[in-house]
Amino acid sequence: MHINIMIPYRFVLLLTLFFLVAACTPTNPTGDVVSVTASRPAETDTATAATTDVSTAIPTTPIANESAFDQLIASLSDSGATVVNNGRAPDQGLFPGDNITLWHLSVNGINVNVFEFSDTADRQAVSQNISPRGDEYIYMEGENSVSVMWDGEGVPHFWARDNLIVNYWGEDTAVLTPLNTVLGQPIAGGSQPYRPEAGSGSIAGIGEYGVSLQYDPYLAANLSAEIGAGRPSTGPDDFLFDVMPDHLAFTFSDSYADDWTLYHQTVNIPDQPQILIFPLEGYVAMNPIASEQIALLADLLRDRPDLPNGALPHLPPPNGHQDLQAQMHYLTFQNGEGMRYLTQFNQEPRQINNQEIYYTFQGITADHAYYIAAFFPVQSNSLPADNTIADDEAFASTLQNYLAQTTADLNALPTTAFTPDLALLDTLIESLLVEPTLNISPITGTPAPPVASATPEATLPDPAELEMMTTTTASPDGRWQAIAAQSEPIVVGDLEKLYVSLTVSDGTTTWTPVAEWRGYGLGYIWPAVYQWSADGRYLYYTNLSSPDGCLYFSNGTDLHRLDVTDGSTIEILPDGKTLNLSLSADESTLAYTSYNGSFVSFVVRDLAMGDERSVAISELGEYAQTGQIHWSEDGEVAVLTLIYDICQPTESSSIVRINLEDMTATTLIPKDDRRLQILDWPNPVRPEIQLIDKEGNSWLLNISSGELALLEATIYTNTDHGYSLQYPKELHLLGNFGVESDSYFSTHAHAGNPLEIGAAGFWVTINLAENPDGLTLSQWTDLHAKPGEGQTLTVAGETAVQVTVDLAAAGEPHAGFAIITTIAHGDQIYTIEGLAQTAEAFARYLRVYQQLLNTFQFLEENSG
């Protein structure tokens, strides 16, 4: 027998109707379901209740465990919500039972209902019977199963905590945001899947491919298993993030995190709960990063330090920096062991937040046959919902203190302070039994799926119709112009492409060594001029890459040489050998750095003979990024920088000298957390090189004696264009822009253009232009200067014109403020431009700009 009865649900006026209907419900000895349909609470009636002096008309003596209700109000208020307690209703009228009190709250002006039960057990008996959509409640009355349907406008939401059920009808984020922040994921409502309460006692399990585990049904409704395809390395230049063997992947779907908004900048971090199982030997053989991480985990499991130093093991390797290691504990599963911790990987300074933090377990089976990596998103009321950093530069300056404090705060919390409870995840991991019944250990891995066939050329636009970004580099005698060009990426079918070219022309003859469409995605490569030969006969060119993640040094992945006399090209260094290279001054020798999976090498190649010699410059098993290769005047010595633990709190650097005669390496500065880097070798005849540390301080290092001295300002010398200057520690020298005639300085160390300096930053560009017509300074500025307030002054003994420009008022595409000083020197024009996006930053850094001008000098051979 099935009975539908509509009950208009009015908290104040019609509260007794439910019980009248329930009392009239017919006895059903067969156990059939009896359905009662009721309307949801009316918002207008609740508003009426809010204007009544409920606290006077109805006794407010709290029932047992009122503290949970008080804590709810306090937590909502702490979250920033405006909360008003409008008092108790005379009856609750929704759920069966006598020991239930209904409270009316106003959260940011909108009604929220709070049902307070006598204890948590009574509340659980009710909340576990609310339907997934929140529109039905089923309970037993004697032998009958009674279904109460709630009818009304708006989307229902139900939360449960301690002895409380919280109910809201609607979709207003002004209410949902504070309630989700304080109470976590709703247990029912709208279109959400049913989520059993954590620890409700019902355990699900799975046993597939010889792997078994158990998990609390709160975590997910379904669990699927599949064989994940691996990917072999594509060569020495492979970034290795997703190089892995075939593996087993267990994915939790319809999970607690399905409705969370998750954001991961880094690769290899799933945005849903997942467990991966890799053949350990195959992973080690394929990926040197995996070899390092597995060795690190084995060491930690052997020694079991309470607080390991530095980054914790993590596979697959994310493309970012491990900013957090909290709640670290060692766990043992049925046939192995490992460690779990909370972490977040970032590629820039960011807050630890509920969109990006997650629980990971990294473990090894007892027979060392398999590696286990588990990922579960988590959230905590102690963390912000997402990253809300307003001032990146200010935040970055205090990042280490912030991360240390956040780690300490998270470590102090119990497992129950996280959603899900970390203990539920630990129990799942501890239940694992990993004894695969199939072979998933091919050392080479399953090849990646074939790349989609190239889009037919007929569907690609004519490159001549594309807007191209170009960089022009003139030969030393000015005859030849090398133009590197690339288009904006375009979408063709399901592919992204860009067109790149490199042309060399003297106006009569044109050579085009590169002209092609290339793929565009997470990273791409484009041609760039490396340098011209001193006699102007050869153009050396390379390819630059845009890999994701932390990368300090990258000035070429290969090297080619074009002979302008006949257009012939030769390959000097094949693609993928390096990310950093350097030609000697006489162009007879090429130096580059390479990592072979065991150590970093410094390699020199004799360009005439093709012979190579090398020397190890890192310890066995140690990886470092390398770059800033500088040569002595006689070509017998080279120096370079090595940076270890990139983008980690333990990041450090060293300076190494190479004696090229006998290929011996000497560490001039061992690992140093000041992160000293080579800035310049101003006079390669002398043994002093300039360094800069992470605080922007400048140093002078004698590579013969090892003496290190602090400088007040950094000397910058541009011998190609005949000037030098000193810049203070507020500015960073930026490179890899591919424009030889420009020098860039910025307050933001990793800015790629003026738009990336932020509202508080400053950018300086020094440009050199030819003046073949011999225009006077006045004539030049009349033709080229931007409109603004101008004045004349003297810079480096020359008359200069300085203009201050409001860029928006001048019709420039980007708002901001610029100060531009133009100097005529011989047949060349020098322009020094400072730029800020706000008037405040512009005023703040005028002093720095003036310091550049005051120290600007023409080199002796270019003076007069």
Secondary structure, DSSP 8 states (H G I E B T S, - for coil): -----EE---TTTSTTHHHHHHHH----TT--EEEEEEE---HHHHHHHHHS-HHHHS-----TTTHHHHHHHHHHHHTT--EEEEEE-S---SSS-SSEEEEEEEETTEEEEEEEESSHHHHHHHHTTB-TTSSEEEEEETTEEEEEEEE-SS-EEEEEETTEEEEEES--HHHHHHHHHHH-S-SEETT------TTSS--EEEEETTEEEEE-TTTEEEEEEEEE--B---STT---TT-B--EEEEEEEEETTTTS----SSTT--SS-EEEEEEHHHHHHH-HHHHHHHHHHHHHHHH--SS-SS----SS--SSEE---EEEEEEEETTEEEEEEEE-EESS-----TTT-EEEEEEEETTS-EEEEEEEE-EETTS-SS---S-HHHHHHTHHHHHHHHHHHHHTS-GGGEES-HHHHHHHHHT-EE--SS----TT------------GGGS--GGGS-EEEEEEE-TTS--EEEEEEE--EEETTEEEEEEEEEEE-SS-EEEEEEEEEE-SSS-EEEEEEEE-TTSSEEEEEEEE--SS-----S-S-EEEEETTT--EEEEE-TTS-S-EEE-TTSSEEEEEEE-SS-EEEEEEETTT--EEEEE-S-TT---EEEEEEE-TTSSEEEEEEEESTTSTT-EEEEEEEETTTTEEEEEEEEETT--EEEE-S-TTSSEEEEE-TTS-EEEEETTT--EEEESSEEEEETTTTEEEEE-TT-EEE---S-TTEEEEESSTT-SSGGGS-TT--EEEEEEEE-TT---HHHHHHHH--SSEEEEEEETTEEEEEEEEETTTTT-SS--EEEEEEEEETTEEEEEEEEESSHHHHHHTHHHHHHHHHH-EE-GGG--
